[in-house]
Amino acid sequence: MKKLLQTVLKSPKYSNVSEDLIRNIGGRELSKRRNLKTAVKATKNKLHQIGGAYFLKKPEYNAWLKRLEAAKRAGNDESFRKICAEIMSYHYSTRERLEILDEFYTKIYSLIPPVHSVIDVACGFHPVAIPWMPFSGKVKYCACDVYRDMMEFLGKFLVMTGVGGYAEVCDVVQHVPDSRADLAFVLNAIPCLEQVDKSAALRVLESINSSFLAVSFPVRTLGGREKDMRKYYEARFKKLTEKKEWSIQRIEFKSEMVFLVEKEASTKQKVDEQ
Ligand SMILES: C[S@@+](CC[C@H](N)C(=O)[O-])C[C@H]1O[C@@H](n2cnc3c(N)ncnc32)[C@H](O)[C@@H]1O
């Protein structure tokens, strides 16, 4: 395992990935494969599918921080948001969401009580959308993903936006952040988590300590094809949650399908179309 970990971390593309995640995937691959070389290759492939494939360009964390700080110092909110939008365009999931940003949060936040604490699971660049989120009053935002450099950047970004909280490196298949929240985002992440462990999705949703979950699925493949993905993921999410007494509303957006889950609802599970 040590050799596999060292070899994967040597590759510039994976040098910032959580060691826990590499051990998790690598251990599974070592038990299935003939030798170290094929296990390393399979581990890198999986890391690409669940994370690497979503980067459209190499992130420029230091340059972004400098530009964001300059906009903040100048008190130029418009310029700050413009830089945020540019950052989000580097990652497939946030780029897809750019054209629906205002509508996305207005709709979700209108269906739940005021949000003062958020957990953002497998967050990617999603916390960079904080300037579009209709928070009122003090907010604590806890974000996690598997990239160390991304979490370092997001930690500094959170400080800049004035919300409390933290960004931590975490393999949520093994451990879900334990803070308590009003709302948890699990955006476009379920298919990635299931690639590591088929049973991870429900376990993660159950263990998140939040009154509401916004769980979303992409409606297009990374290649841009639609292929009936709405129907497919709706059926899968229904099956995944069929034994839970959660209240679930489906919200359709042009580029994403969201299931808003009220975990503490005593009503029988139902999927309503909004
Ligand atoms: C499709 S992207 C979604 C990003 C973000 N939630 C959004 O919708 O903008 C999936 C994200 O899950 C992260 N991820 C994959 N497996 C993970 C794991 N086991 N633990 C934490 N994050 C994970 C990837 O690094 C990637 O940022």
The ligand as a MOL file (V3000), in Angstrom:
LIG
                    3D

  0  0  0     0  0            999 V3000
M  V30 BEGIN CTAB
M  V30 COUNTS 27 29 0 0 0
M  V30 BEGIN ATOM
M  V30 1 C -19.1120 16.3390 -9.8930 0
M  V30 2 S -18.0930 17.1850 -8.8060 0 CHG=1
M  V30 3 C -19.2780 18.1880 -7.9190 0
M  V30 4 C -18.6610 19.3880 -7.2470 0
M  V30 5 C -19.6440 20.2950 -6.5000 0
M  V30 6 N -20.3950 19.5690 -5.5060 0
M  V30 7 C -20.5780 20.9840 -7.4490 0
M  V30 8 O -21.6380 20.4530 -7.7360 0
M  V30 9 O -20.2320 22.0760 -7.9270 0 CHG=-1
M  V30 10 C -17.7470 15.9420 -7.6290 0
M  V30 11 C -16.8250 16.3840 -6.5210 0
M  V30 12 O -16.7600 15.3280 -5.5520 0
M  V30 13 C -15.4550 15.2740 -5.0410 0
M  V30 14 N -15.3060 13.9260 -4.4570 0
M  V30 15 C -15.2870 12.7620 -5.1300 0
M  V30 16 N -15.1610 11.7410 -4.2640 0
M  V30 17 C -15.1020 12.2790 -3.0170 0
M  V30 18 C -14.9690 11.7340 -1.7200 0
M  V30 19 N -14.8800 10.4270 -1.5270 0
M  V30 20 N -14.9710 12.5780 -0.6640 0
M  V30 21 C -15.0740 13.9230 -0.8500 0
M  V30 22 N -15.1980 14.5000 -2.0760 0
M  V30 23 C -15.2150 13.6860 -3.1360 0
M  V30 24 C -14.5880 15.5580 -6.2580 0
M  V30 25 O -13.2920 15.9750 -5.9040 0
M  V30 26 C -15.3900 16.6460 -6.9520 0
M  V30 27 O -15.0120 17.9340 -6.5030 0
M  V30 END ATOM
M  V30 BEGIN BOND
M  V30 1 1 1 2
M  V30 2 1 2 3
M  V30 3 1 2 10
M  V30 4 1 3 4
M  V30 5 1 4 5
M  V30 6 1 5 6
M  V30 7 1 5 7
M  V30 8 2 7 8
M  V30 9 1 7 9
M  V30 10 1 10 11
M  V30 11 1 11 12
M  V30 12 1 11 26
M  V30 13 1 12 13
M  V30 14 1 13 14
M  V30 15 1 13 24
M  V30 16 1 14 15
M  V30 17 1 14 23
M  V30 18 2 15 16
M  V30 19 1 16 17
M  V30 20 1 17 18
M  V30 21 2 17 23
M  V30 22 1 18 19
M  V30 23 2 18 20
M  V30 24 1 20 21
M  V30 25 2 21 22
M  V30 26 1 22 23
M  V30 27 1 24 25
M  V30 28 1 24 26
M  V30 29 1 26 27
M  V30 END BOND
M  V30 END CTAB
M  END
